[in-house]
């Protein structure tokens, strides 16, 4: 292998792909590098559940042979990635982040894992998740079988959840991209806190077959990567109809074989989007809007006034209880790590069915109204979160309300609409902040293009943490 | 007995509000304000129907009724899981309270008979 002209840890998928095709880098060498990083830094950050050495080296060797013989499976061919540990992988434990499911084995890959394999990507690790994707309740970062995941920008801070491992691994440069899951913000929020790009695609765009079910009408899988463009590349590989997930669309999806837009956008800025946000988040959002104003028009929009949090809470409670009813009825929630999770979800046993149905009826109104509004724009904009990440040892409030309005997130969650969060600056303590681009259903490419256009005009997506000192302190037992 | 003083105290508190047929009827009347055949009843400290300032949508319950409902729903959860400890019990009470509060909000949102749940639309979207 010749010396690579780019920093392997923080190279994009496209940059790595160019190196692989020019033979300046081999898939096997790249994979070995990622495996080493995952086994050392990844474990120090509590980002890793299982390093899949044997499978990874086998897939990398196949990719190397194919590329050398002229078989090119596309932009992910030979590119390592990590999968949140709620995705089934044949013969490799899938623990769902939870002690009671430790060592759980499936005999088939999840559809997204199979599709990435077909695209030539190399699975190098199962990555940490909040136990059961946070669905049983949690109010502390340590609610995971692998412990509290540290934020690569500052190991005293948390990544956010529940896609904590994917966000930490991408931010730390351990993998170029990863697959996370999102029920109420579990991709976009850790993306914002770790300075990565995280896409929650349109509901129905990506099969959930083989993923742990938490809330059938809300769960989505999506990519987390260094930037929006890489998210698009990964989405193209995993999107599409799957007979094993009847929610998936039969509409084909393409990202690369089209003309990507970089100007002429129409943006809707959510009124009051920075209410309750920290001054730094508000300032970064204002700076992003200034850049975006050069790429298109900005109009202030008002989201329909709906009980977003109450609808989402009710749906999540009912569906999460149903998804784990045997587990809960057996009293096994007390085997979970989070103290809150021992009893939190038991309460949903007395949530009336008609309340759940009512929430889904109000949600139908929300979808209609959201589509009417979002359909007039390429993206609706708001800060992803109101502040930078909290302490990795600190408890936090577990609810969907709070002083910072999360209505755009919840509207997108309920509407099944695509949202991407990308890095848009630093807040307090030099920690990343994010901006959310939320589009109409099926307008995944509009939000990807708009976010990519912002990234191209700003330096943030090319910034990365200086890990060594912090991580060495942790590894030496200095504690967090 | 559960051998848990705090739990027993909670259950005793719940038992202070037995759901007798009369109480159940009163709760039904509360829920369907305006159609109370009794013209309004008082059950201990829970004033039903006539305590209202105006007609509301089910289940916009007065505070005392809401607390009673939380206690009764909590009792059902505790009956299913009798070995929960104090912290667990507090978590159940807190979460049931939040669910009842959410329900209040959801039922304050006007819907018509024609409003279908979203999964009906989702089910037809890709056919």
Interface residues (C-beta under 8 A of the other chain):
Chain A: X137 X203 X204 X217 X241 X246 X247 X248 X249 X250 X306 X307 X310 X311 X313 X314 X317 X329 X331 X334 X339 X340 X342 X343 X344 X345 X346 X347 X348 X349 X350 X351 X352 X355 X357 X358 X359 X360 X361 X362 X363 X364 X365 X367 X399 X416
Chain B: X73 X74 X76 X77 X80 X81 X83 X84 X87 X88 X89 X91 X92 X95 X96 X98 X99 X101 X102 X103 X105 X106 X107 X108 X109 X111 X115 X116 X117 X118 X119 X120 X121 X122 X125 X126
